[in-house]
Amino acid sequence: MPNLILCSDHTVREKADPATLHRGDAVLDVTHITRWAGCIGNRSTVIAVADAKHDAFLSLPQPRQMAYRRLDLWLDDYLGTHNDTDASASSGKG
Protein backbone atom coordinates (compact mmCIF):
# COMPACT_ATOMS: atom_id res chain seq x y z
CA MET A 1 0.00 0.00 0.00
CA PRO A 2 1.55 3.33 -0.99
CA ASN A 3 1.67 6.07 1.59
CA LEU A 4 2.58 9.72 1.58
CA ILE A 5 4.39 11.25 4.53
CA LEU A 6 4.32 15.03 4.53
CA CYS A 7 6.56 16.65 7.10
CA SER A 8 8.19 19.95 7.84
CA ASP A 9 11.62 20.66 6.45
CA HIS A 10 12.90 21.33 9.97
CA THR A 11 12.30 20.75 13.66
CA VAL A 12 11.78 23.59 16.12
CA ARG A 13 12.16 23.36 19.85
CA GLU A 14 8.98 23.67 21.89
CA LYS A 15 10.42 26.62 23.80
CA ALA A 16 10.83 28.66 20.62
CA ASP A 17 8.94 31.92 20.19
CA PRO A 18 5.39 31.64 18.77
CA ALA A 19 6.36 32.84 15.28
CA THR A 20 9.00 30.11 15.05
CA LEU A 21 6.59 27.46 16.33
CA HIS A 22 4.30 28.18 13.37
CA ARG A 23 7.12 27.47 10.90
CA GLY A 24 8.40 24.04 11.87
CA ASP A 25 7.61 20.75 13.58
CA ALA A 26 7.56 21.24 17.35
CA VAL A 27 6.16 17.74 18.00
CA LEU A 28 8.55 15.28 16.30
CA ASP A 29 12.12 15.41 15.06
CA VAL A 30 11.86 15.50 11.27
CA THR A 31 15.14 13.60 10.90
CA HIS A 32 13.47 10.70 12.73
CA ILE A 33 10.42 10.95 10.49
CA THR A 34 12.50 10.72 7.34
CA ARG A 35 14.82 8.06 8.76
CA TRP A 36 12.06 5.71 9.87
CA ALA A 37 9.47 6.35 7.14
CA GLY A 38 10.58 3.25 5.27
CA CYS A 39 9.43 1.09 8.18
CA ILE A 40 5.82 1.92 7.32
CA GLY A 41 6.11 0.07 4.04
CA ASN A 42 8.16 -0.31 0.91
CA ARG A 43 6.12 2.24 -1.05
CA SER A 44 6.57 5.30 1.15
CA THR A 45 7.06 8.77 -0.26
CA VAL A 46 8.44 11.40 2.10
CA ILE A 47 8.01 15.04 1.15
CA ALA A 48 9.38 17.83 3.30
CA VAL A 49 7.37 21.04 3.07
CA ALA A 50 9.24 24.25 3.82
CA ASP A 51 8.04 25.93 7.03
CA ALA A 52 5.22 23.43 7.63
CA LYS A 53 3.98 22.67 11.13
CA HIS A 54 3.71 19.13 12.50
CA ASP A 55 0.33 18.87 10.77
CA ALA A 56 1.20 20.37 7.39
CA PHE A 57 -2.48 21.05 6.62
CA LEU A 58 -2.75 23.30 9.68
CA SER A 59 0.28 25.36 8.68
CA LEU A 60 0.39 28.99 7.65
CA PRO A 61 -1.11 29.68 4.19
CA GLN A 62 2.00 29.28 2.03
CA PRO A 63 3.23 25.94 3.44
CA ARG A 64 -0.38 24.69 3.65
CA GLN A 65 -0.90 25.45 -0.05
CA MET A 66 2.34 23.64 -0.86
CA ALA A 67 1.25 20.63 1.20
CA TYR A 68 -2.03 20.42 -0.73
CA ARG A 69 -0.19 20.88 -4.03
CA ARG A 70 2.23 18.06 -3.20
CA LEU A 71 -0.65 15.82 -2.08
CA ASP A 72 -2.49 16.56 -5.33
CA LEU A 73 0.58 15.69 -7.43
CA TRP A 74 1.20 12.52 -5.43
CA LEU A 75 -2.42 11.41 -5.87
CA ASP A 76 -2.31 12.17 -9.59
CA ASP A 77 0.85 10.10 -9.91
CA TYR A 78 -0.47 7.21 -7.82
CA LEU A 79 -3.93 7.13 -9.40
CA GLY A 80 -2.50 7.48 -12.90
CA THR A 81 -0.08 4.62 -12.33
CA HIS A 82 -2.66 2.54 -10.48
CA ASN A 83 -5.34 3.06 -13.16
CA ASP A 84 -2.88 2.21 -15.95
CA THR A 85 -2.03 -1.04 -14.16
CA ASP A 86 -5.71 -1.88 -13.62
CA ALA A 87 -6.53 -1.18 -17.27
CA SER A 88 -3.68 -3.42 -18.46
CA ALA A 89 -4.71 -6.22 -16.13
CA SER A 90 -8.38 -6.09 -17.11
CA SER A 91 -7.60 -6.03 -20.84
CA GLY A 92 -5.26 -8.99 -20.53
CA LYS A 93 -2.18 -6.88 -21.36
CA GLY A 94 0.34 -7.00 -18.58
SULCORRA-V484406 format. One record per helix or strand of 3 or more residues. SS is the DSSP state (helix for helix, strand for strand). FROM is the first residue (numbers start at 1). TO is the last residue. If there is no record, write none. Layout:
ss = [SS/SS]
from = [FROM/FROM]
to = [TO/TO]
This chain:
ss = [strand/helix/helix/strand/helix/helix]
from = [3/18/30/44/56/61]
to = [8/21/39/49/58/91]
